Amino acid sequence: MKKIFNIDKATEGKARAGVITTDHGEIQTPIFMPVGTVASVKTVHQRELREDIKAQIILGNTYHLYLRPGMEVMEAAGGLHQFMNWQKPILTDSGGFQVFSLADSRKITEEGAKFKSHIDGSYHFISPEISMEIQRKIGADILMAFDECTPYPCEYHQAKKSMEMTHRWLKRCMDWCEENPPIYGHQQYLFPIVQGSTYSDLRKISAEVISEADCAGNAIGGLSVGEPEEEMYRITDEVTDILPKEKPRYLMGVGTPWNILESIGLGIDMMDCVMPTRNARNGMLFTWDGVINIRNEKWKKDFSPLDESGTAFVDFEYSKAYLRHLFVAKEYLGKQIASIHNLAFYLDLVTQARKHILAGDFYEWKNTVVPRLRQRR
């Protein structure tokens, strides 16, 4: 397997700064990936993603893009990069998590998953091979293996059964990719996913199986699904002890700013989450000095800049009072401003983490910053 990851510096702990190389550009790690589920990061233009938020890679979703606009449109466009005019790297979730979330309208068997569309109620089927085929047609730089994500809490026998099927599905994903090369002229790299719920012995087995698969990078799934933070950190720590150091590690669906810094400290290189944009649309802003509920009355006559420590143009062009007014008036511009702010903050967060890893003082910095990030304002 071609090596795509180089470590610039590793700390005395597990945190490291590196570079992932794809045909659509380099990604400096640690990195946060904005979620563009249906070929769009909600309320944000691609130009703002590039120039103001400074996103290096975004995430698309197999399940959603398969349903709409569909693969006929995707292929005619020449893939997702061309369709949405985003020429930097893209990672696609396999659709496994979305199938997991459709608990009342899907059936999972050894062959794959049958599910009912949330759009029109029509029935569809995705197998490991079909997931790979869809991701080939989407054209992402990094493809995720099709897996079964277990809920929390999960009985041991169910977690074990699910993990073992995920491993069998991985073999089918790898075989299909080996037999079917990329179609748009750029390389695509498969990342398998460690499962096993919160059971240490299962996570150890899964991490060893995934490591032996020798793919370009590896992911940890089935966390941030309702378990306590301490459990998420414990499992992440145990898994990163096993996954190969020379390959990027992706912790899926995480999370809050403090989750991100703690995970970086445990050896994670890549993260994604809908939280910055979803919370922004509800008036919640993340800052270096804590979490702001911009709807609160206290901001009604606060004409100071939105965030004097921010990096986005919105942080200085608009006041807290103005943004509060937009939310109270239910103006869409409020959601857009808040989303740009939160995403820019998340990208600044990992940029600063990288700088402190390179400087050799990451853990000291993290332990100072995390309590501030958790404050409520």
Salt bridges, closest charged atoms under 4 A:
ASP8 OD2 - ARG354 NH2 2.67
GLU75 OE1 - LYS137 NZ 3.77
GLU110 OE1 - ARG168 NH2 2.77
GLU111 OE2 - ARG172 NH2 3.27
GLU129 OE2 - ARG172 NE 2.85
GLU133 OE2 - LYS137 NZ 3.30
ASP141 OD1 - HIS24 ND1 2.73
ASP141 OD2 - HIS81 NE2 2.96
GLU164 OE2 - LYS160 NZ 2.66
ASP175 OD2 - LYS171 NZ 2.75
GLU208 OE2 - LYS204 NZ 2.71
ASP214 OD1 - LYS247 NZ 2.39
GLU229 OE1 - ARG374 NH1 3.26
GLU231 OE1 - ARG234 NH2 3.03
ASP237 OD1 - LYS14 NZ 2.53
GLU238 OE2 - ARG234 NH1 3.34
ASP241 OD1 - LYS14 NZ 2.66
GLU262 OE1 - LYS366 NZ 2.92
ASP269 OD1 - ARG16 NE 2.85
ASP289 OD1 - ARG372 NH2 3.51
GLU297 OE2 - LYS300 NZ 3.93
GLU297 OE1 - ARG324 NH2 3.15
ASP315 OD1 - HIS341 ND1 2.66
ASP361 OD1 - HIS356 ND1 2.89
